[in-house]
Amino acid sequence: MQMTFEFPAVNHHFTLRCFPPSDNWQKIIDEKIKIYPNHFICNQKDSFSNRCVYGKATSPHNHFSVEVGGIAEVSGENPIKLNDDGKESLFKYPTKLTQFGQNICEFYDKITAKNAFFELSDFKKAEFLMNSLSENFNYEPGVTGVFTTAEEAFGLGKGVCQDYAHILLSLCRKSRIPCKYVAGMMTGEGASHAWVEVFEDGKWLMLDPTHNCRCNDSYIIFSCGRDAQDCSINQGMFTGGGKQTQNVQVFVEEIQE
């Protein structure tokens, strides 16, 4: 990730969430992190147990960069994360970005009325909602932004992975299904990615609504939360700087043994 400032920025305080954790889904080895400039950093976890680096760069700078590299050993089994905090009920309720409005409610009522939807397990319900969303929403960059809500994006009928995730979260939460927003990356080269975790029987199961599929071992997790704001890769404040641009580039390849 690289940020460029029009004018020098000073007293730059930042919070970074682009560091994959080690858990029962993935094991991170041989990790290397470079943050420039930094005059102080500390490693902590946020309220959702995501790995964070808090820091500051006090001297004037026109560029700020973060490089993270390493090897992740990802489970080849059905993508399951065990629930170890007992806070799943927190993820039943809509947020500002995932609140369902008239468009989503009418869509939900329409697709669930003609099926045995309410007899399904929570995960099967989520898969059904994901499949229905895929048939009625199109991927198109540049039409939505980081603050676009699920209702707004669904009204447009198009958006990016963040929008797909927010809409699926909204639909699942209308069914009172605990579900999380997930930020991370996939095998390949490009930008970061977003998908959804659904809680069922003590486990978190992953779905990718953008690709309309269950997640597999090509997915590496950065962070989880209620919506995209809880999983922001870079947050901060500074003095000066003027206009700023941010570029996030991701490259993931499979190592053949």
KOLDO-603325 format. One line per field, with one value per atom (N, C-alpha, C): residue number from 1; atom name; x, y, z. Coordinates in steps of 0.001 Angstrom, whole numbers, plus 500000, padded with zeros to 6 digits. Last residue first. Layout:
KOLDO-603325
resi = c(NUM/...);
name = c(CA/...);
px = c(X/...);
py = c(Y/...);
pz = c(Z/...);
This chain:
KOLDO-603325
resi = c(257/257/257/256/256/256/255/255/255/254/254/254/253/253/253/252/252/252/251/251/251/250/250/250/249/249/249/248/248/248/247/247/247/246/246/246/245/245/245/244/244/244/243/243/243/242/242/242/241/241/241/240/240/240/239/239/239/238/238/238/237/237/237/236/236/236/235/235/235/234/234/234/233/233/233/232/232/232/231/231/231/230/230/230/229/229/229/228/228/228/227/227/227/226/226/226/225/225/225/224/224/224/223/223/223/222/222/222/221/221/221/220/220/220/219/219/219/218/218/218/217/217/217/216/216/216/215/215/215/214/214/214/213/213/213/212/212/212/211/211/211/210/210/210/209/209/209/208/208/208/207/207/207/206/206/206/205/205/205/204/204/204/203/203/203/202/202/202/201/201/201/200/200/200/199/199/199/198/198/198/197/197/197/196/196/196/195/195/195/194/194/194/193/193/193/192/192/192/191/191/191/190/190/190/189/189/189/188/188/188/187/187/187/186/186/186/185/185/185/184/184/184/183/183/183/182/182/182/181/181/181/180/180/180/179/179/179/178/178/178/177/177/177/176/176/176/175/175/175/174/174/174/173/173/173/172/172/172/171/171/171/170/170/170/169/169/169/168/168/168/167/167/167/166/166/166/165/165/165/164/164/164/163/163/163/162/162/162/161/161/161/160/160/160/159/159/159/158/158/158/157/157/157/156/156/156/155/155/155/154/154/154/153/153/153/152/152/152/151/151/151/150/150/150/149/149/149/148/148/148/147/147/147/146/146/146/145/145/145/144/144/144/143/143/143/142/142/142/141/141/141/140/140/140/139/139/139/138/138/138/137/137/137/136/136/136/135/135/135/134/134/134/133/133/133/132/132/132/131/131/131/130/130/130/129/129/129/128/128/128/127/127/127/126/126/126/125/125/125/124/124/124/123/123/123/122/122/122/121/121/121/120/120/120/119/119/119/118/118/118/117/117/117/116/116/116/115/115/115/114/114/114/113/113/113/112/112/112/111/111/111/110/110/110/109/109/109/108/108/108/107/107/107/106/106/106/105/105/105/104/104/104/103/103/103/102/102/102/101/101/101/100/100/100/99/99/99/98/98/98/97/97/97/96/96/96/95/95/95/94/94/94/93/93/93/92/92/92/91/91/91/90/90/90/89/89/89/88/88/88/87/87/87/86/86/86/85/85/85/84/84/84/83/83/83/82/82/82/81/81/81/80/80/80/79/79/79/78/78/78/77/77/77/76/76/76/75/75/75/74/74/74/73/73/73/72/72/72/71/71/71/70/70/70/69/69/69/68/68/68/67/67/67/66/66/66/65/65/65/64/64/64/63/63/63/62/62/62/61/61/61/60/60/60/59/59/59/58/58/58/57/57/57/56/56/56/55/55/55/54/54/54/53/53/53/52/52/52/51/51/51/50/50/50/49/49/49/48/48/48/47/47/47/46/46/46/45/45/45/44/44/44/43/43/43/42/42/42/41/41/41/40/40/40/39/39/39/38/38/38/37/37/37/36/36/36/35/35/35/34/34/34/33/33/33/32/32/32/31/31/31/30/30/30/29/29/29/28/28/28/27/27/27/26/26/26/25/25/25/24/24/24/23/23/23/22/22/22/21/21/21/20/20/20/19/19/19/18/18/18/17/17/17/16/16/16/15/15/15/14/14/14/13/13/13/12/12/12/11/11/11/10/10/10/9/9/9/8/8/8/7/7/7/6/6/6/5/5/5/4/4/4/3/3/3/2/2/2/1/1/1);
name = c(N/CA/C/N/CA/C/N/CA/C/N/CA/C/N/CA/C/N/CA/C/N/CA/C/N/CA/C/N/CA/C/N/CA/C/N/CA/C/N/CA/C/N/CA/C/N/CA/C/N/CA/C/N/CA/C/N/CA/C/N/CA/C/N/CA/C/N/CA/C/N/CA/C/N/CA/C/N/CA/C/N/CA/C/N/CA/C/N/CA/C/N/CA/C/N/CA/C/N/CA/C/N/CA/C/N/CA/C/N/CA/C/N/CA/C/N/CA/C/N/CA/C/N/CA/C/N/CA/C/N/CA/C/N/CA/C/N/CA/C/N/CA/C/N/CA/C/N/CA/C/N/CA/C/N/CA/C/N/CA/C/N/CA/C/N/CA/C/N/CA/C/N/CA/C/N/CA/C/N/CA/C/N/CA/C/N/CA/C/N/CA/C/N/CA/C/N/CA/C/N/CA/C/N/CA/C/N/CA/C/N/CA/C/N/CA/C/N/CA/C/N/CA/C/N/CA/C/N/CA/C/N/CA/C/N/CA/C/N/CA/C/N/CA/C/N/CA/C/N/CA/C/N/CA/C/N/CA/C/N/CA/C/N/CA/C/N/CA/C/N/CA/C/N/CA/C/N/CA/C/N/CA/C/N/CA/C/N/CA/C/N/CA/C/N/CA/C/N/CA/C/N/CA/C/N/CA/C/N/CA/C/N/CA/C/N/CA/C/N/CA/C/N/CA/C/N/CA/C/N/CA/C/N/CA/C/N/CA/C/N/CA/C/N/CA/C/N/CA/C/N/CA/C/N/CA/C/N/CA/C/N/CA/C/N/CA/C/N/CA/C/N/CA/C/N/CA/C/N/CA/C/N/CA/C/N/CA/C/N/CA/C/N/CA/C/N/CA/C/N/CA/C/N/CA/C/N/CA/C/N/CA/C/N/CA/C/N/CA/C/N/CA/C/N/CA/C/N/CA/C/N/CA/C/N/CA/C/N/CA/C/N/CA/C/N/CA/C/N/CA/C/N/CA/C/N/CA/C/N/CA/C/N/CA/C/N/CA/C/N/CA/C/N/CA/C/N/CA/C/N/CA/C/N/CA/C/N/CA/C/N/CA/C/N/CA/C/N/CA/C/N/CA/C/N/CA/C/N/CA/C/N/CA/C/N/CA/C/N/CA/C/N/CA/C/N/CA/C/N/CA/C/N/CA/C/N/CA/C/N/CA/C/N/CA/C/N/CA/C/N/CA/C/N/CA/C/N/CA/C/N/CA/C/N/CA/C/N/CA/C/N/CA/C/N/CA/C/N/CA/C/N/CA/C/N/CA/C/N/CA/C/N/CA/C/N/CA/C/N/CA/C/N/CA/C/N/CA/C/N/CA/C/N/CA/C/N/CA/C/N/CA/C/N/CA/C/N/CA/C/N/CA/C/N/CA/C/N/CA/C/N/CA/C/N/CA/C/N/CA/C/N/CA/C/N/CA/C/N/CA/C/N/CA/C/N/CA/C/N/CA/C/N/CA/C/N/CA/C/N/CA/C/N/CA/C/N/CA/C/N/CA/C/N/CA/C/N/CA/C/N/CA/C/N/CA/C/N/CA/C/N/CA/C/N/CA/C/N/CA/C/N/CA/C/N/CA/C/N/CA/C/N/CA/C/N/CA/C/N/CA/C/N/CA/C/N/CA/C/N/CA/C/N/CA/C/N/CA/C/N/CA/C/N/CA/C/N/CA/C/N/CA/C/N/CA/C/N/CA/C/N/CA/C/N/CA/C/N/CA/C/N/CA/C/N/CA/C/N/CA/C/N/CA/C/N/CA/C/N/CA/C/N/CA/C/N/CA/C/N/CA/C/N/CA/C/N/CA/C/N/CA/C/N/CA/C/N/CA/C/N/CA/C/N/CA/C/N/CA/C/N/CA/C/N/CA/C/N/CA/C/N/CA/C/N/CA/C/N/CA/C/N/CA/C/N/CA/C/N/CA/C/N/CA/C/N/CA/C/N/CA/C/N/CA/C/N/CA/C);
px = c(504629/505584/505956/504063/503949/505034/502403/503703/503491/500449/500495/501871/500531/500752/500840/499369/499366/499578/499535/499999/500104/497998/498099/498604/498018/498350/498603/496487/496696/496898/497036/497048/497355/495733/496133/496025/496382/495981/496489/495336/496072/495521/495766/495126/495994/497410/496623/495896/499353/499158/498424/498328/498871/498489/498407/498333/498971/496360/497639/497367/495090/494910/496295/493678/494623/494225/493658/492942/493961/493627/494428/493503/491760/493181/494032/488866/489626/491119/486981/488101/488963/484890/485611/486887/483945/484626/485392/482616/483922/484669/481180/481118/482505/481889/480471/480257/484790/484042/482596/488163/486719/486041/491161/490387/488908/492626/493238/492490/492880/492120/493035/492962/493754/493105/491942/491559/492413/492334/492986/492689/490886/492194/492975/487603/488514/489879/484157/485580/486406/481482/482098/483584/480275/480849/481232/480075/478960/479450/481920/482117/481044/480773/481234/481389/480300/479176/479590/481774/482224/481092/481633/481019/481547/482595/482868/482225/481473/481638/481697/482237/482067/482425/480498/481539/481200/478371/479672/480804/476204/476647/478069/477158/476236/476887/477647/477762/476711/479505/478181/478330/481462/481426/480027/482231/481342/481575/484631/483630/482917/486887/485961/484969/490347/489042/488185/492808/492300/490874/493761/493450/493063/496207/495200/495019/496727/497309/496227/496300/496294/496917/494270/495343/495202/492996/492868/494111/492561/493079/492928/490413/491587/492043/487762/488692/489913/484426/485816/486618/481664/482389/483842/479629/480727/481174/476545/477446/478452/473738/474998/475971/470581/471731/472980/468163/468721/469843/467398/467010/467551/468661/467196/466618/471219/470796/469288/471262/471412/470912/471003/470005/470065/473358/472044/470948/475338/475207/473827/474872/474636/474526/475605/474229/473927/478335/477393/475947/479400/479468/478447/478877/478340/478304/480437/478984/478311/483023/482517/480997/483255/483179/482666/481067/482286/482146/478123/479128/480305/474593/475978/476929/472114/472198/473590/471340/472068/472130/470191/469363/470005/472442/471437/470492/473724/474347/473322/471882/472221/472804/471912/470658/470933/474595/474033/472779/476139/475459/474968/479312/478051/477422/481813/480706/479344/483536/483745/482598/481340/482500/482559/480403/480159/481454/481381/480031/479657/483869/483753/482386/483228/484005/483639/480736/481181/481935/478839/480121/480507/475329/476454/477706/472559/473525/474748/470955/470309/471255/472264/471400/470841/473496/474333/473524/471291/471978/472794/470782/469771/470384/473101/472776/471776/472828/473973/473675/470514/470513/471652/471520/470383/470332/473519/473875/472751/471924/472905/473327/470508/469791/470742/472626/471924/471080/473240/474234/473578/470867/471334/472326/468820/469774/470251/465365/466792/467616/462844/463130/464613/462579/462654/462835/462341/463511/463658/461034/461022/462198/459775/460683/460510/458511/458146/459015/459558/458128/457786/462123/461885/460445/462092/462848/462592/460411/460103/460806/461666/460321/459981/464063/464087/462729/463078/463802/463803/462030/461145/461788/464401/463281/462330/465952/466416/465272/464301/464749/465143/463905/462780/463230/466811/465748/464687/469025/468136/467032/472316/470897/470029/475020/474312/472823/476059/476387/475598/475124/474753/474981/474245/475004/474535/472007/472502/473309/472943/472238/472843/474382/473025/472395/476798/476800/475441/476488/476843/476666/476262/475020/475268/478886/478224/476960/480744/480126/479330/482386/481002/480255/484963/484741/483296/485451/486171/485932/484384/483986/484598/486591/485880/485558/486065/486759/485951/486355/485665/486586/486219/486619/485791/487134/486018/486299/490787/489490/488381/493194/492620/491260/494242/493577/492978/497278/495833/495230/500049/499587/498096/501661/500488/500164/504518/503930/502767/505144/505290/504660/504895/505173/505313/503948/503787/504011/504603/504835/504739/503475/503440/503631/504275/504136/504169/503873/503744/503485/505255/504876/504795/506034/505112/504614/506526/506707/505629/507947/507264/507557/507740/508455/507721/506130/506017/506684/504172/505318/505258/502959/502973/504264/500658/501940/501808/499487/499253/500603/498470/499672/499267/496444/496587/497994/494453/495814/495900/491248/492063/493454/489392/490564/491359/487632/487202/488339/488918/487812/487250/492372/491220/490089/495600/494404/493250/498893/497768/496685/502134/501217/500143/503358/503090/502048/505818/504747/504556/507290/506819/505731/508040/508876/508453/508132/507509/508517/507323/508185/507432/507053/507914/507065/507238/506386/507291/507324/508069/507062/507500/506695/507620/507310/508160/507288/507010/506386/507408/507180/508171/507616/503696/505106/505976/500479/501383/502817/497864/499053/500050/494288/495549/496679/492256/492072/493398/492945/492716/492460/495450/494337/494106/497280/497365/496218/496242/496474/496703/497697/496940/497265/497431/498362/497592/496295/496619/497604/495421/494851/495069/496750/496839/496245/496482/496098/496023/498510/497857/497523/499300/498961/498145/501541/500696/500510/502885/502091/501056/502534/503255/502305/502999/502148/503028/503674/504172/503149/501121/502060/502541/499936/500235/501269/501030/500437/500862/500292/501062/500312/500595/499869/500812/500520/501270/500315/500840/500000/500877);
py = c(472266/471483/470215/475421/474001/473250/478120/477465/475975/480531/479238/478630/484049/482902/481629/487325/486049/484937/490709/489616/488362/493888/492568/491565/497291/496266/494948/500302/499015/497958/503704/502561/501299/506917/505663/504532/510404/509232/507994/513649/512398/511316/517180/516031/514789/518097/518447/517234/517901/516825/517219/518863/519181/518117/516290/517723/517994/513333/514024/515504/510069/511508/512157/506911/507796/509249/503581/504707/505617/500970/502109/503210/498948/498615/499728/498457/499385/499085/496981/496258/497155/498487/497776/497124/499304/500283/499620/497075/497457/498443/495454/495942/496421/494020/494155/494627/491965/492950/492989/490812/490592/491656/490664/491096/490785/489106/490208/490441/485779/486769/487833/484402/484732/485921/481831/483051/483211/479395/480510/481853/477382/477707/478749/478893/477754/478214/479819/480139/478855/479185/478985/479298/481807/480501/480419/484272/483356/481936/486219/485100/484026/487898/488468/487375/486325/486701/487301/483782/484913/485307/482558/482668/483907/480442/481577/481444/479947/479392/480534/479452/480505/479926/477465/477654/478856/476786/477009/477264/476550/475433/475599/479206/478084/476994/482356/481522/480429/483309/483031/482061/485853/484662/484536/487177/487091/485786/489412/488360/488281/491284/491233/490096/492067/491488/491477/494281/493452/493000/494008/494734/493749/491989/493041/493765/488607/489943/490981/485493/486337/487686/484406/484074/484906/487182/485901/485651/488771/488705/487283/490702/489858/489891/491096/491727/490836/490274/489811/490567/490695/491203/490755/488080/489042/489478/487189/487171/488311/485521/486199/486080/486052/485149/485928/487325/487170/486128/487983/486647/486346/490338/490396/489043/489389/489979/490194/488585/487590/488146/491066/490022/488976/492362/492947/491897/490673/490863/491405/491122/489795/489858/493843/493448/492060/493740/494501/494083/492164/491699/492420/493805/492442/491951/496026/496146/494776/495007/495568/495649/494317/493264/493781/496762/495950/494988/497222/497665/496711/497535/497229/497804/498495/497209/496813/500714/500915/499639/499472/500321/500594/498347/497463/498242/500678/499857/498947/501542/502400/501576/499350/499771/500623/499338/498181/498575/502584/501589/500422/503937/503529/502427/504641/504932/504591/504041/503347/503574/503966/504390/503671/503024/503155/503570/502891/503455/503630/501661/503088/503697/498391/499338/500775/496101/497243/498217/493214/493787/494915/493238/493136/493802/491328/492384/492157/489096/490405/491580/486746/486837/488239/487147/487040/487195/487008/488282/488255/484278/485218/486589/483274/482901/483878/484422/484754/484450/483140/484598/485052/480504/480850/482355/480790/480402/480750/481423/482399/482070/479017/480263/481299/477348/477131/478355/478412/478472/478269/477911/479289/479377/475451/475847/477259/475943/475686/476020/476787/475445/475092/479151/479204/477827/478440/479140/478985/477045/476538/477140/479782/478677/478223/482142/480995/479765/484113/483782/482471/484950/483950/483455/486868/485637/484566/488905/488272/486929/489728/489156/488386/490760/489651/488955/492910/491819/490575/494504/493997/492822/495034/494328/493739/496462/495161/494366/498770/497958/496553/499804/499320/498403/498631/499595/498977/497402/497102/498147/498413/498543/498261/498439/497214/497257/500831/500421/499201/500913/501987/501565/497463/498684/499754/494967/495831/497011/492149/493415/494295/489896/489720/491025/490097/490209/489902/489593/490959/491173/486862/487647/489099/485887/485819/486670/485750/487046/487055/483622/483637/484926/483134/484289/484406/481192/481087/482262/479214/480375/480260/478179/477881/479163/478395/479012/478733/476554/476702/477398/475428/476631/476894/472064/472991/474227/472045/471453/472472/473184/472681/472059/476113/474817/474419/477631/477725/476327/479231/477858/477851/481906/481485/480038/483885/482635/482278/487339/486141/484942/490910/489705/488504/494191/492983/491784/497579/496352/495172/500822/499622/498422/504325/503015/501888/507623/506687/505314/510760/509387/508581/513147/513179/511790/514330/513283/513407/515676/515895/514781/513502/514422/514580/511526/512936/513907/508946/509479/510992/506264/507664/507982/503478/504160/505617/500184/501597/502300/497442/498193/499653/494635/496038/496519/491797/492305/493743/491651/491785/492294/491489/490594/490596/493480/492285/491267/495562/494940/493709/494847/495723/494949/494296/493756/494708/495607/495385/494614/496858/495819/495567/500108/499051/498104/502523/501587/500607/505542/504721/503801/506545/506914/506183/505699/505511/505868/506281/506425/506041/502742/503922/505139/499457/500645/501868/496112/497363/498519/492774/493997/495209/489350/490543/491773/485991/487287/488418/483133/483920/485288/482256/481994/482902/481793/482728/482439/479686/479839/480691/479650/479937/480090/478607/478656/478841/478842/477495/477441/481434/480817/479433/484343/482883/482355/487122/486461/484963/489406/488165/487526/492717/491703/490416/495180/494434/493318/497634/496292/495539/500389/499518/498147/503685/502341/501480/506621/505649/504355/510018/508884/507895/512377/511376/510189/514847/514300/513292/515973/515846/515318/515933/515658/515518/518088/517270/517142/517837/518616/517754/515582/516739/517638/512267/513535/514660/508896/510037/511312/505649/506905/508003/502217/503473/504649/498813/500000/501239);
pz = c(496152/496932/496168/494845/494600/495370/496065/496036/495869/494458/495137/494974/495106/494239/495068/495136/495852/494843/495545/494692/495532/495522/496147/495123/496307/495322/496031/496680/497339/496271/496912/496011/496811/497320/497965/496959/497494/496723/497445/498584/498780/497880/498907/498282/498475/501957/500776/500227/504084/503120/501854/507380/506060/505060/509806/509529/508183/510101/509966/509732/510808/510756/510724/509666/510330/510253/508374/508954/509627/506152/506613/507125/505836/505792/506379/507748/506920/506999/509050/508439/507562/509836/510891/510365/507351/508192/509332/506285/505754/506650/509207/507834/507441/511468/511130/509702/510651/511429/511010/510136/510117/510966/508077/509237/509033/506144/506888/508198/504877/505641/506250/501695/502884/503576/499539/500251/501508/498460/497760/498421/499670/500235/499438/499275/499358/499838/499721/499699/499821/497479/498782/498658/495247/495555/497028/493689/493922/494213/493556/492640/492801/495458/494189/493139/497725/496869/495530/499142/498332/497381/502464/501147/500435/505167/504289/502913/508481/507138/506134/511762/510776/509405/514229/513225/512340/515864/516475/515510/513990/514831/515343/511963/512108/512957/510478/511681/511689/507664/508219/509383/506202/507038/507642/502960/504115/504867/501382/501328/502676/499373/500507/500296/498577/498272/499537/497049/498132/497789/493543/494768/495864/491986/491870/493169/491183/491329/491130/492968/491779/492079/495590/494665/493394/497526/496837/495997/500751/499388/498856/502848/502644/501210/505125/504193/504059/505753/505779/504732/507861/506699/506843/509230/509304/507913/510835/509677/509783/512103/512423/511244/510793/510717/511091/510509/511856/511883/508017/508476/509867/507837/507816/508247/507674/508948/508985/504992/506062/507396/503709/503495/504604/504619/504871/504749/503586/505034/505391/500871/501432/502948/500775/500455/501014/501491/502307/502030/499375/500768/501636/497142/497200/498643/497938/497813/497849/497854/499099/499079/495111/496128/497471/493469/493584/494765/491415/492373/492384/490708/490337/491365/491296/490609/490197/492686/491434/490611/494902/494049/492707/496011/495431/494522/496923/495879/495213/498882/497744/496595/500666/500029/498791/501515/500813/500041/500888/501708/500846/500320/499715/500558/501160/502076/501479/499106/500378/501360/496193/496960/498299/492789/494223/494914/490250/490415/491885/489981/489738/489930/488548/489354/489016/488674/487876/488765/488627/489056/488102/489341/488405/488960/490444/490718/489843/490265/490192/490446/490651/489471/489257/493101/491910/490629/494828/494626/493342/494709/494214/493946/495909/494531/493921/498495/497651/496186/499390/499244/498345/499450/498598/498352/501389/500018/499042/503607/503120/501688/503874/503610/503006/504503/503240/502867/507021/505947/504580/508474/508265/507122/506766/507797/507497/505691/505463/506693/505995/506487/506362/504725/506184/506822/501979/502491/504001/499990/501370/502122/497976/498262/499708/497487/496653/496921/499185/499255/498553/498842/499890/499914/496870/496620/497673/497972/496686/496544/500306/500384/499106/499171/500124/500187/497663/497012/497898/499684/498644/497915/501142/501774/500731/499300/499758/500384/498953/497818/498253/501601/500804/499675/503424/503152/502255/505851/504725/504646/506591/506933/505705/506282/505900/506237/507163/505801/505337/509796/508872/507422/510432/510697/509710/511747/510676/511220/513770/513632/512541/514297/513793/513331/515567/514113/513484/518216/517837/516338/518437/518407/518017/518673/517378/517305/520681/520410/519114/521430/521892/521618/520630/521499/521989/518763/520037/520973/516239/517029/518416/513664/514895/515641/510276/511404/512657/507342/508617/509604/504249/504968/506218/504121/504000/504838/503808/504119/503873/503604/502371/502577/505242/505341/504008/504238/504385/504368/505146/504978/505285/503693/504455/504117/503855/503383/504297/502948/503748/503090/503382/502604/503507/503070/503876/502969/503248/502498/503447/503028/503852/502932/502963/502334/503364/502073/503181/502580/501094/500779/502067/502060/500924/500537/505387/504376/503303/508379/507106/506098/511344/510460/509133/512616/513014/512051/512353/511625/511802/514378/513984/513248/514917/514854/514490/515275/515549/515518/513609/513935/514092/514434/514062/514388/513943/514121/513615/515481/514279/514635/517530/517573/516274/517567/516844/516730/518798/519527/518834/517812/518016/518693/519169/518545/518812/518307/519201/518461/518184/517703/518752/517412/518384/517808/516437/516109/517257/515530/516645/516129/513228/514359/515621/509827/511128/512213/506340/507524/508796/506176/506040/505652/507123/507199/507150/506342/506219/506211/507392/507360/507281/506736/506721/506538/507879/507595/507672/508087/507339/506929/508197/508486/507621/509380/508719/509166/508716/509543/508771/508795/508106/509117/510447/508993/508256/513065/512576/511064/512630/513364/512783/512305/512339/513192/510227/511514/511321/507919/508127/509477/507989/508467/508765/507725/506496/506808/509176/509303/507992/510955/509789/510108/511782/512216/510968/512438/511570/512312/512358/513218/512392/511553/510908/511858/511741/512850/512345/508320/509584/510655/504784/505937/507176/502057/503169/504302/499499/500296/501452/498367/497530/498196/499138/499573/498647/498687/498210/498576/499983/499977/499507/499200/499171/499131/500000/500000/500000);
